[in-house]
Amino acid sequence: MYGAILGDIAGSLYEFTRPEEFDWRTVELFSGPCTFTDDTVLTVATKYAVLTGLPYAKAYGDFGRRYAKVGYGNMFLNWLNNRSQKGYQSYGNGSAMRVSYIGWHFSTLEEVEEQARLSSICTHDHPEGILAAQATAAAVFLARTGAGKKDIAQYLHKEYGYPVKKPLALYRPFGKFDVTAKGTMPLAIRCFLESEDWESCIRNVFSVVCDTDTVACIAGGIAEAFYGGTGFDEDALLRRYLIKPNEQGVFDTFLYQWATKRPQDLEDGKGGSA
């Protein structure tokens, strides 16, 4: 899951603009202006829901209102403000960006895909939104349980219909900002398939003009599971970017605590509430 969060943070700086001298091969992944976005908040909310048994809709509402200014789309903002728990037929990529922990937590592929469906339908109940969530969680599960890239690619193509053979070289000349699930998933999958480690996966994302933070969140979550980590000092980066002063000037550690919490911590009485 850390790979998804750090992918979001690294990608946050280049979602809408890139400096003239931008070189995706050498640019620093984590610079001062990077920040977490809605992708991170809702990824941690998914983990919170899984570990506490809170319904996904309730967790997304609680976290969304607690961290209100992190770049939510208008449809999700309306959902938050109306305190709804019903889907609004979204086919955006928001259902996929938040499900990586599901792929880590559950012990069978069937459980992973069902929980991903449940996590999606409270907002993204369009078939494309549901499929994107299921495919992302399934890819994380397959990656962390030892499946090879070829097997992962074949599964995502056979079960979810995503084209996986188009190389990044053909994406780069035509890249564009696209927040749809259908437009995001094939690119995110390809960024992972052409990577050699987590960092190269994120640089692959940077090589294409796209919804950078979300593509990096999705691809980064799969890559971390496949490679067994990000290769960075994850805890130091999570502390650096997730622990921020709140409106009262007090450092808010809640997001960091739940991002790093282990299931056994709850058994040991180290839980918390939203």
N, C-alpha and C positions, 0 to 999 in steps of 0.2 A: 504493500500500500504506500510505502514511503516513496517509491518510484513515481507513483501517480501524483502525489502532492508536490514533490520536487520538480516534476515535469511541468505542472501548473505554474509554479513559482518562476522557473526559468523562462517559460514561454510568455509570462505576463508582460514582459517588457517589449515584446515584438508583435503583439496582437494586432495593432493598428498602424504602427509606423516603424520604419527601420532607418537607421542613419545611412547616409550616402556611402560610407566606406564599409558597410556591413558585409562581413565575410562569415558565412555559417560554419566554415571549417575551423576558424580560429577564435571567434568571438567568445568572450568570457561568459560562462553559463550563469553564474550567480554574481550579479553586481548589485550595488547599493539600491538602485531604484526598483529592483524586483519586489514583488509582493504576492501574497496569496490572494486568490480570487474566489468566486462562488464555487468553482470546481473543488477547491480544497475544503471549504466549509461544508459542502454537501457530501463529500467523500467521508469526512469525519462524522457527519450526521448519520450516514449509513452504518458506520462502525458502531456508533452509539446505539442505534436501533437494534442491531444484531446482538450486541453484548447485554443490553438491558431488557430486551423484549418489547421495547416501545414500538408501536406501529410506525412504519416508515413515514407516513404522511405527518404524523405528530412530530417526529424527530426533524423532518425537513422544515416544518413550520417553526419549531422552537429555535433551531440553529439559524434559520433564515432571518428571523426577527432579532436574534441576539447579534448577528453580524449582518447588518442591514445594508451596508454600503460597499459591497464587494463586486458589483457588476452583474447582478441578475438581469435576465431578460424581462421584457415588459409583461409577458404572459405569466411568468412565475411570480413577478411582483404583485400582479393582480390577485393571483392565487394566495399569496402570503397575506395581503391586506384584507382579503375576504375571509381569511381563516378557513379556507376550504380544505377538504380532504378528498375531493373528487378530481379525476383527471380532466384535462382541457384539450384532449386530442392533439397534443404536441407531437410532431415528428422531428423535433430538434435533437441535438446531440447531448442535451443535458442529462438524459437518462443513462447514457453510457459513461459519462465523465465521473460518476459518483459511485460506481459499483465494484471497484477493484477489491475491496475488503471481502465482499461476498465470495469471490473466487479463492480467497485465502482461507476463509473460516470453515466452510462446509466441506464435508468429507466425500461427497459423491457429486458427479457431474449433474445428475438429475436434481439434487437439492440446490445446487448452485444456479441452475437455469430457472428453477421455480422461484427461488428467492429473488433473483434478478427481475423476474416478471413482476413479482409483488412490489418490488421497490420502484418499478417504472410506472405502474398503472395509476398510482395516486396523482400523477401529474402527466406523464407521457404515455397515455393510453392508446395512441395511434399505433397500428401494427409495426410501423417502422421504428418508432421509439422503443417499443418493447423488444424487438429483435436486436436493436443496437445494444441495449442493456444486457440481454442474455448472451450475445456474442462476446462482448467484452469480458464479462465475468467468466464465461466458459474458457476463453483464451487464457486468462490468468490462471484458472484451475489447471488446464492442460499444461501450461508452461511450468507451473511450480510442482507438478507431479511427474515431470520427466518426459513429456511428449517432445518430439523433435519439431523443428520449424515446418518441415514438409507435412507432418501429420496435423499440426495446428492449422496450416493454410488449407489443407484439404477439408478439414472439419468445418471451418468457417465458410468455405465455398459451398460445400455440399448441404450443410444444415441451414445456413443463413443466406446463401446466394450472393455473398460478397465477391466481387472480382478481386483476385489476389495476385494475378500475374503481371499486371501493368507495372513496369519499372518506374522508379522515381524520376529517371531521366525524361520520361514522357509527361510526368506531372509538372515538372519545374517550369516549363515555358508557359503553362496555362493556369498556374496557381491563382486562386481567388479566395476571398473570405466567404466561407460557406458554413453555416451553423446547422444545416440539416444532418440528420443521422445518416442518410443515404450518401451525402457528399463527404462526410467525415470518416466513416468507418473504413472504406477501402484504403484511403490514404494513411490512416493511423496504422492499419495492419501492415501496409507495405513498408512504412518507416521502421517497424519492428523487424520485418523479414529481412531487410537489407542491412541490418545493424550487426555490429561485432561485439558490442557491449552496450550498457545503458547510455553512456555518454554519446556514442555514435548514433544511437536511436534518436536522441533529442536533437542532435545536429542534423540528422535527416529531416526532422520536422522543420527545423529552421531553414532548410534548403528550399522549401516550398512556401509561397505566400498562401496563408490559410488562417483558420481560427487557431492561432499558434498555441495558446495556453491549453485549450481543450484537446487538440490533437496530441500535444505533448503529454497531457495527463493520461489519456487513454493508452497511447503507445508506450509511455514510460511505465505505466502499471504492468503491462504485459512483459516488457523488457526486464524489469526488476525481478519478476517471478521467474523468468527464463534463465537469467544470468546469476541469480542468487544475491542480488544487491545492486546498488548504484555505483559503487566504487568511490563514493564521496563519504565524508564524515556526516552521516545522516543526522545524528542527534544534534550536532553543532549547527547545522543548517536549519533544522526544524526549530531549535531554540531561537536562532537569529531572526527567522521570518514569522514564526507563529506567535511569539510572545510580544505583544504590543501594548502600549498604554491605552486604557479605555478613556472615555470622555471625562472621567474624574482624575485622570493622570496616574491611575494605579495600573501596574502591569497585569494584564489579563493572561493567565496561564491556562485557562480552561481548554482552549482549542489544542494546545500542545499536549496537555495531559491526556486528552482522549485520543489524539493521534497516536500516542505512544503507549497507551494502556494495553496490557495483555489480559486475556481472559482470566488467568489465574489471579490477577490483581483484584478482580471482583470477588473471587472466592476468599481472598485474604482480607477482605473488608476495605479495599482501597478504591471503592467506587466513588461516584459523585452524581450530581443531578444537574440537569440543564436549567 
